[in-house]
Amino acid sequence: MDTGYVGILTLRLEMPWVSNLKEKRALVRPVVERLKVRFPVTVARLDGLNAHDWELIGVTTISNDHEWIEQTLKMASDYVASGGEYRVTGEEQVISSLSDLLGYDDVEDDLDDEAE
């Protein structure tokens, strides 16, 4: 039995016309902050922090409803793609059950074996 799910979305943002880190941060930081306010997600800047023309951001959420996670990550992705002076050039989404991630099924199997 699945007790819940974790959804992870990564987005690669590119802005080749940007010439320095300060300018890039001025474009990326507001997007990250607005995502946190608008959706029930956690957002982090993951990679490209020292590159002036691209950045990878990660978005994650957790719930007991798989469909809700899919919808939430889709809305977050659409929101990022619809605004900002950047292009979304890469996107990956993964939804995993907590049972798989934490090995709950193995614990339940062990308990069942002990009960017999």
ZAPA-372164 format. One record per residue: y, z, x of N, C-alpha, C, O, CB in turn; residue in one letter. Coordinates in steps of 0.2 Angstrom, whole numbers, plus 5000, padded with zeros to 4 digits. Atoms other than C-alpha are relative to their C-alpha. Glycine has a CB too. Layout:
residues N
YZXYZXYZXYZXYZXa...
END
This chain:
residues 116
499450005004500050005000500650005004500750045009500050064995m499450004996501749955007500550054997500650064991500349935000d499549955002503050095007500749985000501150014997499950065004t499450034999504449985011500149955004499649935007500550065002g500050064996505149845020500750015005501150045003500149944996y499450004995506449815035500149925000499749885002499850035007v499750074999507449655035500449995006500950035006500349974993g499550014995508249585050500249925000499849884999499650015007i499650075000509449435051500449995007500750045008500449994994l499550014994510149365067500349934999500149884996499550005007t499650065001511549235067500349995007500650035010500550024995l499650024994512249145082500649964998500649914994499549955005r499450025001514049115081500349965006500349995011500550054997l499750044994514848975092500749984998500949964992499649945001e499350025000516648945095500349975006500650015010500550064998m499950034994516848825109500749995002500949985008499649935001p499250014999518748805107500350075003500950075005500349984994w499749934997518948995112500050005007499549985010499650064996v499950014993519549015129499950075004499950085010500649975002s500049944997519449205132499650054996499550044990500650035002n500449955003518449365127500450034994500250054989499750055004l499549965005519949445118500149964994500049984988500750015003k499950045006520149295107499350004996499450004990500249935002e500750005003518249285103499950074996499750074990499549995005k500149945003518249475099500450004993500250034988500250065004r499550005006519749445087499749964994499849974988500649975002a500350045006518649325077499350034998499250034992499849935003l500749975001516949415078500150074997499750084992499650005006v500049935003517449595075500150014993499850054990500550045004r499849995007518249575058499449984996499350014990500549964998p500650025004516649485052499550055000499250074995499749935003v500549945000515549625058500250064996499850094992499950025007v499749955004516649755050500049994992499850034988500750025002e500050015007516749665033499350004997499250014992500349934999r500749995003514849645032499850074999499550084994499649975006l500249935001514649825034500350034994500050074990500350055006k499649975006515949865020499749964994499649994988500749995000v500250045006515349725008499350004998499150004992500249935001r500750005002513449745009499750065003499950095008499649945004f500349944997512249885012499549995006498949995006499550034994p500450024993511749835030500350035006500950065005500149925000v499749984994511949885047500149945005499649895004499550055004t499850064996512749755059500150025007500450075009500649974997v499949994993512749745078500149945004499849895002499450045003a499950064996513449625091499450015005499450065009500750005003r500649994996511849595101500049965007499749995012499449974996l500050044994512149455114500649965000500949954995499349965000d499450044999513449345121500650045001501250015000500049954995g499449965000514649495123500549985006501149995005499850075001l499650024994515249425140500149935000500449905005499750035006n499950075000515249245135500649994995500750024990499449964997a499450015004516949175127499949964995500349954990500549985005h500150055005516149045117499450014995499349964990499949935003d500649995005514649115107499950085000500050125004499449965002w500249935001513949285101499450004995499449964990500650044998e500649995004512349335093500150074996500250124999499350005003l499949945003512549465079499350014996499049974994500650004995i500549985004511149565070500150044994500650084994499550045005g499949965007511049625052499350024998498849994998500349954995v500649985002509749735046500150054994500650084992499750045005t500049955006509349835030499250024998498849995001500349964993t500749975001507849935023500050024992500550044990499950065004i500149995007507149955005499350004998498949985002500449954996s500650005002505649974995499949934996499349924993499850064996n500050065004506049804986500149945005500649925007500550004995d500050064996505549644996500549954998500949925002499349975001h499550055003506549534985500750025001501149975002499849994992e499449984999508049634986500349995007500849975008500150084998w499850014993508049625005500149935001500649915004499450035005i499950084999507849435004500749984997501149955001499549964997e499450025004509349424992500650035004501149995005500050034993q499449974996510449545003500149965006500749955008499850075001t499950044994510149455019500249934999500649905003499350005004l499750075001510449285011500750004998501149965000499649974993k499349995001512049345004500450015006501049995007500150064995m499749994993512549415021500149945004500649925007499750065004a500050064996512149255029500549954997500949925001499349965000s499650055003513049145016500850035001501249995002499950004993d499449974999514549265018500349985007500949965008500050084999y499850014993514649245037500149925001500649905004499450025005v499950075000514449055035500649974997500849924999499349964998a499550035004515749035023500750015002501249995000500050034993s499449984997517149115033500150005007499650005011500350064997g500049994993517849125050500149945004500049895001499550045003g499850064995518449015064499449995005499550005011500750015003e500650014996516648985071499549964996499649954990499750075002y500550035003515148895067499350045001499250075006499849935003r500649965000513448975063499549945002499349904999499850034993v500450054997512248875074499350025001498849985002500249985007t500749985000510648975073500050064995500450104995499850025007g500149945005509949095060499250015000498849964999500249984993e500749985000508249185060500050064995500450114995499750025007e500149955005507649305046499350025001498849985000500249994993q500749975000506149425047500050064995500550104995499850025007v500149945004505549545034499350035001498849995000500149984992i500749974998504149665039499950064996500450104994500050025007s500249945004503249805029500050065005499950055011499449994997s500049944996503549985036499250015002499150045007500350054996l500749984998501650005035499749965006499449995011499549984994s500250044994501349865048500450025006500150035011500249924998d499649974994502749925059499850065003499850075009500850004998l500249934998502250105059499350025000499150075002500450054995l500749994999500450085058499750054994499250084995499850035006g500249965005500250175041499349984998498950034996500550004994y500650025002498750075036499450035005498950055002499949925000d500549974995497850135052499950074998499350104999500249995007d500149935002498150315047499750014994499250064994500750035000v500449995007497550295029499349985001498950024998500349954995e500750024998495950205036499750065003499150085002500049945004d500349944996495650355048499950064995499450094995500550025005d500149945005495950485033499449984996499050034994500650014996l500650025005494750385022499350015004498950035001500149934998d500649994996493450385036499850075001499250095000500149975007d500149935000493650575038499750034994499350074994500650035003e500249975006493450605020499349984998498950024994500449974994a500750025002491750515019499550045004498950035003499949935002e
END
